[in-house]
Amino acid sequence: SVGWRIAEPTPGRFDFGRVRAIGAAAARHGLQVLWSLMHYGHPADLDLHDDRFIDRFVACARAAADAIADTDRRSDVRVYNPVNEIGFLAWAIE
C-alpha cells in the first residue's frame, strides 16, 4: 500500500521512501506489487466531504505513479487499486 495518509505528511509534500523500499524488495524477489493508493485513511487535514479531496488524491496518485515507475524499471505494466475497501469508504461518507 502506498498509504496516502502516510505518503503525504504535509499538504502537497510527498514522501515515497516507504514505497521505494517496498518496490526495491519486490524487484529483488521478482514480485509484482498491486499498489493500493488509499488504504485506511487520508491526510489528517482533509475531510471526506472537503472540496479539495479529489484534487489532492489525484495529485498524490500521480506522484505515487511517478515514484513507482522510478522504482520498478523491469516492466511497463503496473497494477493500481485506487481505493482499498471502497465499501467502507462509501459507508463513511454516507
Buried (B, 14 or more C-beta within 10 A) or exposed (E): BBBBBBBBEEEEEBEBEEBBEBBEEBBEEEEEBEBBBBBEEBBEEBEEEEEEBEEBBEBBBEBBBEBBEEBBEEEEEBEBBEBBBEEEBEEEEE
